[in-house]
Structures are given as C-alpha cells and as structure tokens.
Amino acid sequence: MDLSVVVPTLNGRDRLAACLDALAADAPDTEVIVVNGPSADGTTGMVRDRDDVDVLVEISDRTVNVARNAGIEVATGDAVALVDYDNRIEPGWRDAVDDGLDAAPVVSGPVTPIPPGGTSAAEPGIEADAVESGGGTDAAKTGSAIPDVPDAGDRSAPERSRIAGQNVTYFESGNVAFRRDALDELDGFDEYLRVGGARDAAHRLARMDREVAWRPGLAAREELPTPTAADGGRSASEWGWKYRGLAYRLLKNYGARPTALLRTGSHALADAVAAAKDVVRGESTPTRWAATGRDVLLGLAGGTSDGLVARRRDRGPARNPNGISTRADRAVAKYDRRAERDRGETEGAEDGGERAAIDDAE
C-alpha cells in the first residue's frame, strides 16, 4: 500500500525536524508532505534543505483543518496518514498502519507525551479534540492558532461515546491513517472549525458506518513544548471558540435533538462551575469569569446557528459543507520534489535514447 504522510506545522522548526527524522528512519518508503502555516522561525528553509520531504505546501491560514486538507489535496498515496509535527513515530509504526488499514478504513494509535528534555511514563493517549471533554491548548500546534488537543483522561485506548443512538470512536488527530476512499467520502476536514476537526470527522465516520481501528503498534511520542508563560489557562476568546465548535458540530451532525443540546449545555455548566471554584480559590477573578461566560454564550449561540445552516447546506453522508472540494486556493506556494524527480527521469530516458540512436547509427 502506497502511503502519504501529511505533517501540518506552524512555528515548530526543531520539533518538525525530529518528526521528519523519525519518518525517514522508520517509514522511508512514504511520500512526505509538509504543510507550513505562516511560520516565522525558518521552517521553510529547513524543509527545503532536506531531501526526504517530497512536497512542501505553504499556506497563509493558521487553521489546522485547512492545513490538513491542503496536504491531503496533493497526496498521491492509496492511504494518507496525518502526523503532528511534534510527534515522533515509533519503530513498527509503518507496519501497524498497513495492518490496521487491512482491517478498517481508518486506524489510529497511542501517543505518549514527553516533557521537554525528558522521558515520560505517561499512558498513551487518544486525541480528544479539545472540547467534548475539556483540555488545554497549545497555540502553535499542528498549524492552528487553536488546535486539537489531547484529553487528560484515560489515554490507553480510543475514546468512545454514544450520541443520539450512534456509537462514535474518536481517533488521535496527530497519529492516524485513512484509506483514500474514506477521506474522499469525508471530503477531508471541515474548515469552519478552528478546533475540533478530528472529532467532527469521527462523528461523520460513525454516521457512514466507517470503522476506526486501534493498533498499539501505531505508536508515537509527542514532544511537549517548553512552557513560556506562568498562566497556561485558556483565554476568554479560546473558550468562546471551544463552545462555538462544540455546538456547531453537534448541531450539524445531529440536528436540534435534545441529546445534542443537553450535551452542549452540560459541558458549559461543568466548565462554569470549575471556573467559579477558581474564583473562590483566588486563582481567577470575577471579571475574568464573567468575560469567559459571555464569550461561551456567544460561542454557543453562533455555533448553534452556523451548525444548523451547515446541516441544511450538506444533507449528504459527509456533512461537510466546508471540505476539500469547496475551494482550490489553500496553497500560496508549493515546492514539489516529485515534479523535479519526474523531469530528471524523463531527461535521463531521453538522453539514453539519444545515445542508443547514435550507437545504432555508428
């Protein structure tokens, strides 16, 4: 099975280099595509200097789902894997991809976080897309200003839930592989979402009766960033987008069902109580709590409205009115070594033919 690996990145040059080193060592037969958001740390030069990256796509958008779609769009493999720039695949990862995709159209595996400069015995994880179960944010991750982030819960197996009578298996957004036909049916990721794109895709896969397999051998390690600020919490605007994304994808995928509305409301209430406890402990202020609550309510209202509109716009199985097929202007620049190699092979064949003709003439 020909495999393409898409690596979205934003201002993560050194961790991206480690990711690419691991891919070159453990999956040398793959087509590697790096999608670079508007990085300002020399990522472009570093990638172009390597000979193990087949395509570099430059985009101006900071949204991770745009980066994913831009990479999927140029991938040529029978299967496409998504690997976050701060993940390093483990030995055996490539074989686990083939094994998993022989059994199911989508396969994911564990990711073990590694603190800066150290190792971790933390349990491997499943990406929880930052919203239906909480979690923090890393503003530079996977090409997004507000990325999908891991859950702090049980990280030893894929997370599963049942919503409106439908069983949903979530996958690790930065360590997952798809058969091409499954991605085509999904039409990639929904670019409306600044956060929660992988979770949305999991809901849509479940609706299409597409299984998500789990393989422990499809393992990766995540190099966590060095903390740069004392306050690691969400800003009010991030909380607003968290709930905008949550309401959008639940309303888009399930409509105005009591289950979807109750799920959204229960998460908002739980976070409001937790934030109020922070105020009581002196770890936050009433002003910040009120500002966060305002943004959460605005996010819920906007996401609910937009989700219902999106549901009407795409009534098909994909439920993706903002997918790959909806635009063709993601890339602002593309450096394609495949085209260079093809030209070199063509020129080599032509030179060989000319030499043969000369020999025949002599």
C-alpha positions as CSV (number, residue, x, y, z in Angstrom):
1,M,0.0,0.0,0.0
2,D,1.4,3.4,-1.0
3,L,1.3,5.7,1.9
4,S,1.4,9.5,2.0
5,V,2.2,11.3,5.3
6,V,0.9,14.8,5.8
7,V,2.6,16.9,8.5
8,P,0.9,20.2,9.3
9,T,3.2,22.7,11.1
10,L,3.4,26.2,12.5
11,N,6.5,27.7,14.1
12,G,7.8,24.4,15.2
13,R,11.0,24.0,13.2
14,D,13.1,22.0,15.7
15,R,10.3,19.6,16.7
16,L,9.3,19.2,13.0
17,A,12.9,18.2,12.2
18,A,12.8,15.5,14.8
19,C,9.4,14.3,13.4
20,L,10.9,14.1,9.9
21,D,14.0,12.3,11.1
22,A,11.7,9.6,12.7
23,L,9.7,9.3,9.5
24,A,12.9,8.9,7.4
25,A,14.2,6.3,9.8
26,D,11.1,4.2,10.3
27,A,8.9,4.9,7.2
28,P,11.4,5.7,4.5
29,D,9.1,4.4,1.7
30,T,6.4,7.0,2.4
31,E,5.6,10.2,0.5
32,V,6.1,13.0,3.0
33,I,4.2,16.3,2.6
34,V,4.8,19.2,5.0
35,V,2.1,21.9,5.1
36,N,3.6,25.0,6.7
37,G,1.4,27.7,8.1
38,P,2.8,31.3,8.1
39,S,5.8,30.2,10.2
40,A,8.4,32.9,11.1
41,D,11.1,30.6,12.5
42,G,12.9,29.4,9.4
43,T,10.7,26.3,8.8
44,T,10.6,26.8,5.1
45,G,14.4,26.9,4.6
46,M,14.9,23.9,6.9
47,V,12.4,21.8,5.0
48,R,13.6,22.8,1.6
49,D,17.2,21.8,2.6
50,R,16.0,18.3,3.3
51,D,15.9,15.6,0.6
52,D,13.4,13.4,2.5
53,V,10.4,15.7,2.1
54,D,8.5,15.2,-1.2
55,V,6.3,18.3,-1.1
56,L,6.2,21.5,0.9
57,V,3.0,23.4,0.8
58,E,2.9,26.9,2.1
59,I,-0.5,28.3,3.3
60,S,-1.5,31.6,4.8
61,D,-4.2,30.3,7.0
62,R,-3.4,29.3,10.6
63,T,-6.3,26.8,10.9
64,V,-5.2,23.2,11.3
65,N,-8.1,21.8,9.2
66,V,-7.0,24.0,6.2
67,A,-3.5,22.6,6.6
68,R,-4.8,19.0,6.7
69,N,-6.9,19.5,3.6
70,A,-4.1,21.2,1.7
71,G,-1.8,18.2,2.4
72,I,-4.5,15.6,1.5
73,E,-5.2,17.5,-1.7
74,V,-1.7,16.9,-3.1
75,A,-1.1,13.4,-1.6
76,T,-0.9,10.6,-4.2
77,G,-0.9,7.5,-1.9
78,D,-3.6,4.8,-1.6
79,A,-3.6,5.8,2.1
80,V,-2.9,9.1,3.8
81,A,-1.6,9.5,7.4
82,L,-1.7,12.6,9.5
83,V,1.2,13.1,11.8
84,D,1.6,16.2,14.0
85,Y,4.9,18.0,13.7
86,D,5.7,17.4,17.4
87,N,5.1,13.7,17.2
88,R,7.8,11.1,16.5
89,I,6.7,7.8,15.2
90,E,8.0,4.7,16.9
91,P,9.6,1.6,15.2
92,G,6.9,-0.6,13.8
93,W,4.6,2.3,13.1
94,R,4.6,1.7,9.3
95,D,3.7,-2.0,9.6
96,A,0.9,-1.1,12.1
97,V,-0.5,1.3,9.5
98,D,-0.7,-1.5,6.9
99,D,-2.1,-4.0,9.4
100,G,-4.8,-1.5,10.6
101,L,-5.9,-0.4,7.2
102,D,-6.2,-4.0,6.1
103,A,-8.9,-4.4,8.8
104,A,-10.6,-0.9,8.7
105,P,-10.7,2.3,6.6
106,V,-9.2,4.3,9.5
107,V,-6.6,3.4,12.1
108,S,-5.1,5.3,15.0
109,G,-2.8,4.5,17.8
110,P,-1.3,5.8,21.1
111,V,0.7,9.0,21.6
112,T,2.9,9.3,24.7
113,P,3.7,12.9,25.8
114,I,7.3,13.6,26.6
115,P,8.2,16.6,28.8
116,P,10.8,18.9,27.4
117,G,14.3,17.4,27.9
118,G,13.0,14.2,29.4
119,T,11.0,11.0,29.1
120,S,7.6,10.1,30.3
121,A,5.9,7.0,31.5
122,A,2.5,8.6,30.9
123,E,-0.1,6.4,29.4
124,P,-0.5,6.6,25.6
125,G,-3.4,8.8,24.5
126,I,-6.3,9.5,22.3
127,E,-6.8,12.9,20.9
128,A,-10.0,14.5,22.4
129,D,-10.2,17.5,20.1
130,A,-10.4,19.9,22.9
131,V,-14.0,20.2,23.5
132,E,-16.3,17.4,24.4
133,S,-14.0,16.6,27.3
134,G,-12.1,19.7,28.2
135,G,-8.4,20.1,28.0
136,G,-6.0,22.9,27.3
137,T,-4.4,24.4,24.2
138,D,-1.0,24.7,22.6
139,A,-1.2,27.8,20.4
140,A,1.4,26.6,18.0
141,K,0.3,23.0,17.4
142,T,-0.5,21.5,14.1
143,G,-0.6,24.7,12.2
144,S,-3.5,26.1,14.1
145,A,-4.0,29.1,16.4
146,I,-6.4,26.9,18.4
147,P,-5.6,23.3,17.8
148,D,-7.0,19.9,18.6
149,V,-5.5,18.9,21.9
150,P,-5.2,15.8,24.0
151,D,-7.6,14.8,26.8
152,A,-6.3,14.4,30.3
153,G,-8.4,11.3,30.9
154,D,-7.7,7.6,30.1
155,R,-5.1,7.5,27.4
156,S,-4.7,3.8,27.0
157,A,-7.4,3.2,24.3
158,P,-9.5,5.1,21.9
159,E,-12.3,7.2,23.5
160,R,-15.8,6.2,22.6
161,S,-19.2,7.7,23.2
162,R,-22.8,7.2,22.2
163,I,-24.7,10.2,20.9
164,A,-28.3,10.1,19.6
165,G,-28.2,6.3,19.3
166,Q,-24.9,6.4,17.3
167,N,-21.6,4.9,18.5
168,V,-18.6,7.1,17.9
169,T,-15.0,6.1,18.1
170,Y,-12.6,9.1,18.3
171,F,-9.1,9.0,16.9
172,E,-5.8,10.7,17.6
173,S,-5.7,13.6,15.2
174,G,-1.9,13.7,15.1
175,N,-1.4,9.9,14.6
176,V,-4.0,8.5,12.3
177,A,-4.1,6.9,8.8
178,F,-7.0,6.8,6.3
179,R,-7.7,4.7,3.2
180,R,-8.1,7.2,0.4
181,D,-11.7,6.2,-0.3
182,A,-12.6,7.0,3.4
183,L,-11.1,10.5,3.0
184,D,-12.9,11.0,-0.3
185,E,-16.2,10.2,1.3
186,L,-15.5,12.6,4.2
187,D,-14.3,15.3,1.8
188,G,-11.5,15.9,4.2
189,F,-12.0,18.1,7.3
190,D,-14.5,20.9,7.9
191,E,-12.6,24.1,7.6
192,Y,-15.2,26.1,9.5
193,L,-13.8,24.6,12.7
194,R,-10.7,26.2,14.3
195,V,-10.8,23.4,16.9
196,G,-12.5,20.0,16.9
197,G,-12.0,19.0,13.3
198,A,-10.9,15.4,14.1
199,R,-13.8,15.0,16.5
200,D,-16.2,16.2,13.9
201,A,-14.7,13.7,11.4
202,A,-15.2,10.9,13.9
203,H,-18.9,11.7,14.1
204,R,-19.2,11.7,10.4
205,L,-17.3,8.4,10.0
206,A,-19.7,6.9,12.5
207,R,-22.7,8.1,10.5
208,M,-21.2,6.5,7.4
209,D,-20.7,3.2,9.3
210,R,-16.9,3.5,8.8
211,E,-14.9,1.7,11.5
212,V,-11.9,3.2,13.3
213,A,-9.4,0.6,14.3
214,W,-6.9,0.9,17.1
215,R,-3.3,-0.5,16.9
216,P,-1.0,-0.2,19.9
217,G,1.9,-0.7,17.5
218,L,0.9,2.5,15.7
219,A,2.6,4.5,18.4
220,A,4.2,7.9,18.6
221,R,5.8,10.2,21.2
222,E,4.8,13.8,21.5
223,E,7.5,16.3,22.4
224,L,5.8,18.8,24.6
225,P,6.8,22.5,24.3
226,T,8.7,24.3,26.9
227,P,6.2,26.4,28.9
228,T,6.7,30.1,28.1
229,A,4.1,31.7,30.4
230,A,3.0,31.3,34.0
231,D,-0.7,31.3,33.1
232,G,-1.4,28.2,31.0
233,G,-5.1,28.6,31.0
234,R,-7.5,29.4,28.2
235,S,-8.2,33.0,27.2
236,A,-11.8,34.0,27.0
237,S,-11.7,34.0,23.2
238,E,-10.5,30.4,23.2
239,W,-13.3,29.3,25.4
240,G,-15.7,31.1,23.0
241,W,-14.3,29.1,20.1
242,K,-14.3,25.9,22.1
243,Y,-18.1,26.1,22.5
244,R,-18.7,27.6,19.1
245,G,-17.0,24.5,17.6
246,L,-18.8,22.1,20.0
247,A,-22.3,23.5,19.2
248,Y,-21.5,23.7,15.5
249,R,-20.5,20.1,15.1
250,L,-23.2,18.6,17.3
251,L,-26.0,20.6,15.6
252,K,-24.5,19.9,12.2
253,N,-24.2,16.2,12.7
254,Y,-27.3,15.5,14.8
255,G,-29.7,18.5,14.4
256,A,-31.6,20.1,17.3
257,R,-32.1,16.9,19.2
258,P,-32.4,17.0,23.0
259,T,-29.3,14.8,23.3
260,A,-27.1,17.2,21.4
261,L,-28.5,20.3,23.2
262,L,-28.1,18.6,26.6
263,R,-24.6,17.5,25.9
264,T,-23.6,21.0,25.0
265,G,-25.3,22.5,28.0
266,S,-23.8,20.0,30.4
267,H,-20.3,20.8,29.3
268,A,-20.8,24.5,29.6
269,L,-22.3,24.1,33.1
270,A,-19.4,21.9,34.2
271,D,-16.8,24.4,33.0
272,A,-18.7,27.3,34.6
273,V,-18.7,25.5,38.0
274,A,-15.0,24.7,37.6
275,A,-14.2,28.4,36.7
276,A,-16.3,29.6,39.7
277,K,-14.2,27.4,42.0
278,D,-11.0,29.0,40.6
279,V,-12.5,32.4,41.6
280,V,-13.2,31.1,45.1
281,R,-9.7,29.9,45.5
282,G,-8.3,33.2,44.3
283,E,-6.8,31.7,41.1
284,S,-9.1,33.8,38.9
285,T,-11.2,37.0,39.2
286,P,-14.9,37.6,38.9
287,T,-14.3,39.9,36.0
288,R,-12.5,37.2,34.1
289,W,-15.1,34.6,35.0
290,A,-17.9,36.9,33.6
291,A,-15.9,37.7,30.4
292,T,-15.4,34.0,29.8
293,G,-19.1,33.3,30.4
294,R,-20.1,36.0,28.0
295,D,-17.8,34.5,25.3
296,V,-19.0,31.0,25.9
297,L,-22.6,32.1,25.5
298,L,-21.8,34.0,22.3
299,G,-19.9,31.0,21.0
300,L,-22.8,28.6,21.8
301,A,-25.2,30.9,20.0
302,G,-23.0,31.4,17.0
303,G,-22.1,27.7,16.7
304,T,-25.8,26.6,17.1
305,S,-26.9,28.9,14.3
306,D,-24.0,28.0,12.0
307,G,-24.3,24.3,12.7
308,L,-28.0,24.3,11.6
309,V,-27.1,26.3,8.5
310,A,-24.3,23.8,7.7
311,R,-26.7,20.9,8.2
312,R,-29.1,22.3,5.6
313,R,-26.2,23.1,3.2
314,D,-25.0,19.5,3.2
315,R,-27.6,16.8,3.8
316,G,-25.4,14.0,2.4
317,P,-23.5,11.5,4.4
318,A,-20.3,13.6,4.5
319,R,-22.0,16.5,6.3
320,N,-19.1,18.7,5.2
321,P,-20.1,22.0,3.6
322,N,-16.5,23.3,4.0
323,G,-14.4,20.4,2.8
324,I,-11.6,19.8,0.3
325,S,-13.9,20.1,-2.7
326,T,-15.2,23.6,-1.8
327,R,-12.1,25.6,-2.6
328,A,-8.8,25.4,-4.6
329,D,-6.9,28.3,-3.2
330,R,-5.3,26.9,0.0
331,A,-1.7,26.9,-1.1
332,V,0.1,30.2,-1.7
333,A,3.3,28.3,-2.7
334,K,4.3,24.7,-3.4
335,Y,7.7,23.1,-3.7
336,D,7.3,19.7,-5.3
337,R,10.3,17.4,-5.5
338,R,8.2,14.8,-7.2
339,A,8.0,17.0,-10.3
340,E,11.8,17.6,-10.2
341,R,12.4,13.9,-10.0
342,D,10.0,13.2,-12.8
343,R,11.7,15.7,-15.0
344,G,15.1,14.2,-14.2
345,E,13.9,10.7,-15.0
346,T,12.4,11.9,-18.3
347,E,15.6,13.7,-19.2
348,G,17.6,10.7,-18.3
349,A,15.4,8.5,-20.5
350,E,15.7,10.9,-23.4
351,D,19.5,11.1,-23.1
352,G,19.6,7.3,-23.0
353,G,17.5,7.1,-26.2
354,E,19.7,9.6,-28.0
355,R,22.8,7.7,-27.0
356,A,21.2,4.4,-28.3
357,A,20.3,6.1,-31.6
358,I,23.8,7.4,-32.0
359,D,25.2,3.9,-31.3
360,D,22.8,2.4,-33.9
361,A,23.8,5.0,-36.5
362,E,27.5,4.2,-35.9
